[in-house]
Amino acid sequence: MKISRLCVAGLIGLFMAPSVVRAVDLDPNPLVLSPIEARVLRAPHPVLGADDRIHLAYEIALVNSSALLVTVEKISVLSPDHNRAVIQVLQGDTLAAVMFRRGGEAFGRLLRPSHSAFVFVDVSFPRGTHLPRRLNHEFTLSLQSRDHDPSDHKDLPPRDPNAPPEVPPPPTMTFIGDPTRVEHDRPVIVSPPLRGPRWYVGNGCCAEVNAHRGAVLPINGTLDVPERFAIDFVQLTSDLRLFTGGGKRLTDYAYFGKKVYAAADGVIVGLLDGLPDNLPGTFPSDPTLQTAGGNHVVVNIGDDKFAFYAHMQRGSITRLGLRIGQRVRTGQELGLLGNSGNSDAPHLHFHVMDGPDPIDSNGLPFQFTNFEGQGRGTAEGEGLLFIGQPVPIDPTSLAGPHSEELPLNFQVVHFPHGRRDQ
């Protein structure tokens, strides 16, 4: 045990040893004994957003495997195929807002010993850009002994009094992680699952960390991000409110019961119906992973892609005679918008994934055939939704016709009526 501690102390001292620096200066990616582990969870897939930019949305998992206090000062996204040109820099408050520390510590850049975090990255490029084949990440860290922990954290065992003194860490460190592949596949193009004006994009992609973007789930020991590109659709009234009346009844939401349509041809591989619709403002008392999506339909749309329609109204799926194994066509009715499962207000949850299980899968990008942008709200304005106040919408933001693009978070859109509508 003493030998192990001595070895670690010696290795920490190598962080800034001049001989090591001279030895690795010839290496384009010098070897550094880093106090944190960093890995990209899944290779990013491109998606063209309604802002006319190509987005790469992905996550970096960080683990502090040292006995030091580590503050992540900066993360630079690099292109290793272009002499490590800097594509994007995250630092300061911008980095803190997208770095979620696990274990109930919320957002922030400090990692205590043995603690971990996810960094939610959104790198975007102008339409038509030739994307890099790979990405690198350069991490700039500040290091302190655990004695400087302001929270007086005591989850580490006491030091062995007979061990040699620990070598003080260097104040800062920079290292470059392994490259990650960038997928160059084209997102699946699907039809809108709803019809009509003023559909508000809640918990959408890509920059803000929200209930979908931040949902990294450890399923059977593997981290999945099934809702990376998911959208919660709600429909605003003509005066831009979510509901009328007190908002405590399902009938206060005028869009409750709107038809939900198949976004693509495919075969039904998952279906659940019979769960009650929750009263607004309440969640079910007995949620499970299987019932989180409420009454729902999963459709295999081909090429290892699956469309998920969730929180539908009780009985609205089975009344159509839908069943597992049945083939559906684009524009075919699948059910009615509801408030079942893990939902406290009527909405349609829609996303595309790489497997048939809505939880044990990886979220994939998708783009709608066409829609009309009717403006965009803000994070601050969204808080007014749930108290029945009009939502401030900038009518010029992301406005106008869009073709084969993904609506972005807070956007308000009009979906055209399809030829199969009644």
C-alpha positions in Angstrom: 0.0 0.0 0.0 2.8 2.4 0.8 4.5 1.5 -2.5 1.3 2.4 -4.4 1.0 5.8 -2.7 4.7 6.5 -3.3 4.2 5.7 -7.0 1.2 7.9 -7.3 3.0 10.8 -5.6 5.9 10.3 -7.9 3.7 10.3 -11.0 2.0 13.5 -9.8 5.4 15.1 -9.7 5.9 14.2 -13.3 3.2 16.7 -14.3 5.7 19.5 -14.6 9.1 17.7 -14.6 11.3 19.4 -17.2 12.8 16.2 -18.5 9.3 14.9 -19.4 8.4 18.2 -21.1 11.6 18.0 -23.2 10.8 14.3 -24.1 7.3 15.0 -25.3 7.8 18.3 -27.1 8.5 16.3 -30.3 5.2 14.5 -30.0 2.2 16.3 -31.6 0.0 15.0 -28.9 2.2 14.8 -25.8 1.5 12.1 -23.2 0.3 13.7 -20.0 -0.7 12.0 -16.7 -4.1 13.7 -16.5 -6.0 13.8 -13.2 -9.3 13.4 -15.1 -10.6 10.8 -17.5 -12.5 12.2 -20.5 -14.4 10.4 -23.2 -17.1 11.2 -25.7 -20.2 9.0 -25.1 -21.2 8.6 -28.7 -19.8 9.8 -32.0 -21.8 12.9 -33.0 -24.2 12.9 -35.9 -24.9 16.1 -37.8 -28.3 17.7 -38.1 -29.3 20.9 -40.0 -31.2 23.2 -37.6 -33.8 25.8 -38.4 -31.0 28.4 -37.8 -29.4 27.2 -41.1 -26.5 25.7 -39.2 -25.2 22.1 -38.9 -25.2 21.0 -35.3 -23.1 18.4 -33.7 -24.7 17.7 -30.3 -22.8 15.3 -28.1 -21.6 14.6 -24.5 -18.2 14.3 -22.8 -18.1 12.2 -19.7 -15.5 13.4 -17.1 -14.3 11.5 -14.0 -11.8 12.9 -11.5 -9.6 9.8 -10.8 -7.1 11.8 -8.7 -7.0 12.9 -5.0 -6.9 16.5 -6.2 -9.5 19.3 -6.6 -9.8 19.8 -10.3 -11.5 22.9 -11.9 -12.1 22.6 -15.6 -11.1 26.1 -16.8 -11.5 25.6 -20.6 -12.4 23.0 -23.1 -11.4 23.8 -26.7 -12.9 21.8 -29.5 -10.2 21.1 -32.2 -10.0 19.7 -35.7 -7.1 17.2 -35.7 -7.3 17.0 -39.5 -6.6 20.8 -39.8 -3.6 21.2 -37.5 -5.8 21.2 -34.5 -7.6 24.4 -35.6 -9.8 25.7 -32.8 -13.5 25.2 -33.7 -15.1 26.3 -30.4 -14.1 27.2 -26.9 -16.1 26.6 -23.7 -14.9 28.5 -20.6 -16.2 30.4 -17.6 -19.9 30.7 -17.1 -20.5 29.3 -20.6 -18.8 26.1 -19.6 -20.4 26.0 -16.2 -23.8 26.1 -17.8 -23.3 23.0 -19.8 -21.2 21.0 -17.3 -23.5 18.9 -15.1 -21.8 17.4 -12.0 -23.4 14.1 -11.1 -24.4 13.2 -7.5 -26.7 16.1 -6.9 -24.1 18.9 -7.3 -25.8 20.5 -10.3 -23.9 22.6 -12.7 -20.3 23.8 -12.2 -16.7 23.4 -13.2 -15.2 22.0 -10.0 -14.7 18.2 -9.7 -13.8 16.8 -6.3 -11.9 13.5 -6.0 -13.8 10.6 -7.5 -16.6 12.9 -8.7 -17.8 13.0 -12.3 -19.7 15.2 -14.7 -21.1 15.4 -18.2 -20.3 18.3 -20.6 -23.1 18.9 -23.1 -21.5 20.2 -26.3 -23.1 21.8 -29.3 -20.7 22.6 -32.1 -22.3 24.2 -35.1 -21.2 25.1 -38.6 -22.7 27.1 -41.4 -24.9 25.2 -43.9 -22.7 23.5 -46.6 -19.6 23.3 -44.4 -17.5 20.2 -45.0 -17.4 18.7 -41.6 -14.2 17.4 -40.0 -13.8 13.7 -39.9 -12.7 13.8 -36.2 -12.7 16.1 -33.2 -10.2 16.6 -30.4 -10.7 18.3 -27.1 -8.1 20.2 -25.3 -8.7 20.5 -21.5 -7.2 23.3 -19.4 -7.4 22.5 -15.7 -6.6 24.2 -12.4 -5.4 21.8 -9.7 -5.4 22.1 -5.9 -4.7 19.8 -3.0 -7.9 18.5 -1.4 -6.9 20.5 1.7 -8.3 23.5 -0.2 -11.8 22.1 -0.6 -14.1 24.9 0.5 -16.9 22.3 1.4 -14.6 20.4 3.8 -15.4 17.3 1.8 -14.5 14.2 3.9 -15.3 11.3 1.6 -11.7 10.3 1.1 -9.8 8.1 3.7 -7.3 9.9 5.9 -3.7 10.0 4.7 -1.3 7.4 6.0 0.9 9.3 8.5 3.9 7.1 7.6 3.7 7.8 3.9 6.1 10.2 2.2 4.9 13.7 1.8 2.7 14.3 -1.3 4.2 16.3 -4.1 2.2 19.6 -4.6 0.3 19.6 -7.8 1.1 22.1 -10.6 -1.3 25.0 -10.5 -2.5 24.4 -14.1 -2.4 21.7 -16.7 -3.4 21.2 -20.3 -3.9 18.0 -22.2 -5.5 16.8 -25.4 -7.8 13.9 -25.3 -8.2 11.1 -27.9 -10.0 12.1 -31.1 -13.6 11.1 -31.6 -15.1 10.2 -34.9 -17.7 12.5 -36.5 -20.5 10.6 -38.3 -21.2 11.9 -41.8 -24.6 10.2 -42.3 -27.6 12.2 -43.4 -30.4 12.6 -40.8 -33.6 10.8 -41.5 -36.2 13.1 -43.1 -39.7 12.7 -41.6 -43.1 14.4 -41.9 -44.4 16.4 -38.9 -46.4 14.3 -36.5 -48.8 17.2 -35.9 -50.8 19.7 -37.9 -51.7 23.3 -37.5 -50.2 26.6 -36.2 -48.3 27.7 -33.1 -46.7 24.4 -32.0 -44.1 25.3 -29.4 -40.8 23.4 -29.3 -40.2 22.5 -25.6 -37.0 20.8 -24.4 -35.6 20.9 -27.9 -32.1 20.7 -29.3 -29.4 21.8 -29.2 -27.5 24.3 -27.0 -29.5 24.5 -23.8 -29.3 21.7 -21.3 -32.8 20.7 -20.5 -34.9 17.6 -19.6 -34.1 15.9 -22.9 -30.6 17.1 -23.7 -29.4 16.4 -20.2 -31.0 12.9 -19.9 -28.0 10.7 -19.7 -29.3 7.4 -18.3 -27.3 4.5 -16.9 -29.2 1.5 -18.2 -27.8 -1.9 -17.3 -24.4 -0.4 -16.7 -24.3 1.5 -20.0 -24.8 5.2 -20.5 -27.5 6.0 -23.0 -28.8 9.4 -24.3 -32.1 8.4 -25.9 -33.7 11.9 -25.9 -30.8 14.0 -27.3 -32.9 15.4 -30.2 -36.3 14.8 -28.6 -39.0 17.5 -28.7 -42.0 18.1 -26.4 -44.7 19.8 -28.6 -47.4 22.0 -27.0 -49.7 24.3 -28.9 -50.2 27.9 -28.0 -53.5 29.8 -28.2 -53.9 32.7 -30.5 -52.8 35.0 -27.8 -49.7 32.8 -27.1 -50.9 31.1 -23.9 -50.6 27.5 -23.0 -54.0 27.1 -21.5 -57.2 29.0 -20.6 -59.0 29.0 -17.3 -57.0 27.8 -14.3 -55.0 25.2 -16.2 -56.0 22.5 -13.7 -58.3 20.6 -16.1 -57.3 18.8 -19.3 -60.0 20.7 -21.1 -58.2 24.0 -20.3 -55.6 22.9 -22.9 -57.3 23.4 -26.3 -54.8 21.1 -28.1 -55.5 18.1 -25.7 -56.9 15.4 -28.0 -55.3 16.7 -31.2 -54.5 13.9 -33.7 -51.0 12.5 -33.8 -49.8 11.3 -37.2 -47.1 8.8 -38.4 -44.0 10.7 -39.4 -42.8 8.0 -41.7 -43.7 4.6 -43.1 -42.9 1.7 -40.9 -43.9 -1.2 -38.8 -45.2 -0.9 -35.2 -42.8 -2.7 -32.8 -43.9 -1.2 -29.5 -47.3 -0.1 -28.2 -48.8 0.7 -24.9 -52.3 2.0 -24.2 -54.6 2.1 -21.1 -52.7 4.4 -18.8 -54.8 7.3 -17.4 -54.2 10.9 -18.4 -52.8 12.8 -15.4 -54.5 15.9 -14.1 -52.4 19.0 -15.1 -49.7 19.7 -12.5 -49.5 16.1 -11.3 -47.4 13.1 -12.0 -48.3 9.4 -11.6 -47.6 8.0 -8.1 -46.1 4.8 -9.4 -43.9 5.6 -12.4 -41.6 2.9 -13.9 -39.2 2.9 -16.9 -41.8 1.0 -18.9 -44.6 3.5 -18.2 -42.5 6.8 -18.3 -43.6 7.4 -22.0 -47.2 6.8 -21.1 -49.5 5.6 -23.9 -47.2 5.4 -26.8 -46.3 3.9 -30.2 -42.8 2.9 -31.5 -42.5 2.5 -35.2 -39.5 0.8 -37.0 -39.0 3.3 -39.9 -36.1 1.3 -41.4 -32.3 1.6 -41.5 -32.1 0.8 -37.8 -34.1 3.9 -36.9 -37.3 4.0 -34.7 -39.8 6.8 -34.2 -41.3 7.2 -30.7 -44.6 9.0 -30.0 -45.3 9.3 -26.3 -47.9 10.5 -23.7 -50.9 9.9 -25.8 -54.5 9.9 -24.6 -55.8 6.8 -23.0 -57.7 4.5 -25.4 -56.8 6.6 -28.5 -54.4 4.0 -29.9 -56.4 0.9 -29.5 -59.6 2.5 -30.7 -57.8 2.7 -34.1 -57.1 -1.0 -34.0 -53.4 -0.5 -34.1 -51.3 -3.5 -33.1 -47.7 -4.7 -32.9 -46.5 -5.9 -36.3 -48.9 -3.6 -38.2 -47.5 -1.5 -41.1 -48.4 2.2 -41.0 -48.1 4.8 -43.6 -46.9 8.4 -43.4 -49.7 10.7 -42.3 -51.8 7.8 -40.8 -53.4 8.6 -37.5 -51.7 6.9 -34.5 -53.7 8.3 -31.6 -54.5 11.5 -29.8 -52.2 13.9 -27.9 -52.6 13.3 -24.2 -51.0 13.6 -20.8 -50.2 10.0 -19.7 -47.0 8.6 -18.2 -44.3 10.9 -16.8 -46.1 14.1 -17.9 -47.7 17.0 -15.9 -49.1 18.9 -18.9 -50.6 17.7 -22.2 -47.9 17.4 -24.9 -46.6 15.1 -27.6 -43.1 13.8 -27.0 -41.4 12.8 -30.3 -38.0 11.5 -31.0 -36.0 9.1 -33.3 -33.6 6.5 -31.8 -31.4 3.6 -32.9 -33.3 0.9 -31.1 -36.9 -0.1 -30.3 -36.7 0.6 -26.6 -37.4 4.3 -25.8 -35.0 4.1 -22.8 -32.3 1.7 -23.8 -31.3 3.4 -27.0 -29.3 6.3 -28.5 -31.1 9.4 -29.8 -30.6 10.2 -33.5 -31.2 13.4 -35.4 -34.1 13.9 -37.6 -35.3 16.7 -39.9 -38.9 17.6 -40.8 -39.9 17.7 -44.5 -41.3 21.2 -44.2 -42.7 23.7 -41.7 -43.2 27.4 -41.2 -41.3 29.3 -38.5 -43.5 31.6 -36.5 -40.9 33.1 -34.2 -39.0 32.0 -31.1 -39.2 32.4 -27.4 -36.6 32.4 -24.7 -35.7 30.4 -21.6 -37.0 33.3 -19.4 -40.2 33.5 -21.3 -40.9 29.8 -21.1 -41.5 30.2 -17.3 -44.7 32.1 -18.2 -46.1 29.1 -20.0 -47.1 27.3 -16.9 -48.8 30.2 -15.1 -51.0 30.9 -18.1 -49.4 34.1 -19.2 -48.7 35.0 -22.8 -45.2 33.9 -23.9 -43.0 36.6 -25.4 -42.2 35.5 -28.9 -39.8 37.3 -31.3 -41.8 36.9 -34.6 -38.7 37.5 -36.7 -36.5 34.8 -35.1 -36.2 31.6 -37.2 -39.3 32.8 -39.1 -40.3 31.8 -42.6 -40.4 28.5 -44.5 -38.1 25.7 -43.6 -37.4 22.5 -45.5 -35.6 19.4 -44.2 -34.5 21.1 -41.0 -34.9 20.4 -37.3 -37.0 23.0 -35.3 -34.9 24.3 -32.4 -35.6 24.9 -28.7 -38.2 27.6 -28.0 -39.2 27.9 -31.7 -42.9 28.2 -32.6 -43.8 26.5 -35.9 -46.8 25.9 -38.2 -47.1 22.3 -39.6 -48.9 22.0 -42.9 -51.9 19.8 -43.3 -51.2 16.5 -45.0 -53.0 14.9 -47.9 -54.4 12.2 -45.5 -55.9 14.6 -43.1 -59.7 14.5 -42.6 
